[in-house]
Amino acid sequence: MSGGVEWALHCCVVLTSVEEPVPATKLAELHDVSASYLAKQLQALSRAGLVRSVQGKAGGYVLTREPASITLLDVVEAVDAPGPAFTCTEIRQRGPLATPAEACTAPCPIAHAMAGADAAWREALRAVSIADLVRDVASASGPPAMARIGAWLTTPHA
């Protein structure tokens, strides 16, 4: 999983703390990350329909759906693509002791195990929403944390 997923998740969480659009540069400053790097993650979220860009002087990014309806899996797939984490290349059919293709009638046990792990991982990500993360941030950092973030995002800085 790329580091962009972490930044995208953080952006989704902090966007819940405000009602107006937040510029990518402000989000980058908050997270102390390069604005161009963060812009790529925001563009991926935008292409997936999770955020939208608002143009103009008061422009920036806003969530397009309620936080409870955006899952961690939605964000992961937006940033890192929806394909499987593991791809079997049928190694068992290679080398001096290769199994003939016609004998490979069932999935490779390794591919089978990895597919099961991938399904469990995706189900776990599907079970957690941005709203859940917001609740957990408030619980871990104290109830004022999200309000402080929202105030910082909406206050002009020099």
N, C-alpha and C positions, 0 to 999 in steps of 0.2 A: 504494500500500500504506500502510495507516495505521501510526502510531507504536505502536499497541497490539500489533502483530505483534512488534516488537522486545522489548517488555516481556514478552510471553507466552513468547517463545523463551528469554529470560534466566531466567524463572521455571522453565521446564521443565528447563533445564540445571542450575540450582542445586538443584532438588528431587531430583536424582540423588545429591546429596552427603549426604543424610540418609535415615534409615529411618523416622522418625516424621513425622507431619503438621506442616506449617509454617503458622502463621497468616498471613493476607493482610497484616496490619499489619507483621509481621516481614519479609516479602518486600518490602513497600513501603519500609520503613526501609532495608533492604539496598541497594535500587536508588535511593533518594532520589527517590521519586515519590509522588504523592498516593495514599493508601490507597483512596479511593473510585474513582479512575481505574484502579488496578491491579485492584480487585475486579471491575470490568466485564470485564477481559481474562480473569481467572480464571473468571468465570461462563461466558464463551464457551468456554473450554477444557473446563469441566465439562459444558456442554450437548453438546459434541462427544464426550464420553467419554474425553478425554485425561487429565484429572485428576478426582479426586473430593474432595468436602468431607467431612471427618470432624468431627462435632459434639462438643461437650463442652469441658471445661477444657483438655484436651490436644489440642484439635482444630486443624484447619487443612487444608491441601491436600497431596495425595500424587498421584504419577503412577499411572495405572491400568494401564499396560502397561510392558513393558521399554523402556528408552530406544532400543534398536536398532529397535524396531517403530513408533516415532513419527517421522514425517518432517516436514521443514520445511513441506511442502505441507499436511500434516494441520493444523499450527498456523496457517498462513496462511488456510486455508479455514475454520477454526474462528472466527478473529477477524474476517476480512474477507469471509466468505461465499464459496461455491464457484463463483460465476459467472465468466464470461470477463472479462478485464481490458479488453477493447475490444468495443463493440457498434456494428455498422454500422447507420446510420439511412438508408441509401440516398440520400445527398446527390446522387448522380448523377441521381436522378429529380426533382430540384427545380430551380427557377430558369428563366430564359428559354431556356436551352439544354438543358433536361431530356431525359434519355433516357427514352423510353416504357417503362413497366413490362414490357410484353411483349417488349421487346428485351433486357431484363436476365435472360438465361437462365443466366448463370454468375455466381458471386460476384464482386463488385467486386474488382479487383486489390488495392486497399488493404485491404479486409476479409480477403482471402485471405492477404496478407502478415502482417497482424496476428494472424490465427488461427494461422499457423505460428510466429510469435514467441511467442504465448501457450502453445502446445503445448510448445515448447522450454523455456520458462521453467518450466512446471509439471513437466516431466520432470527438469529440473535440481534443483528443490526436492524432488521425490520421491526423488531419488538420495542425499539427505543426511539422516541421522537425528540425533536428539538425542544418541545415543551418539557419533556422529562429532563433533558440536560439543563434547561433553565432552572427547574425546580432543584436539581442537584447542585448547581452552582450556588443558588441562594442558600441551600442547606449547608454546603461546605464552606462558603465564604461569608455567610451572614446575610440576613434579609436585605440590608442596604446595598449589597454589592451591585445588583443589577440597576438600581436607581442611580448609584454613583457612575456607572458606565454610561447610562443614558444621559446624565447631566454632562459628563465630559464630552460625549459625542455631539451634543447640541450647543455647547459653549464655544464661541469663536476663540481660537488660539493664535497668538502672533507667530 
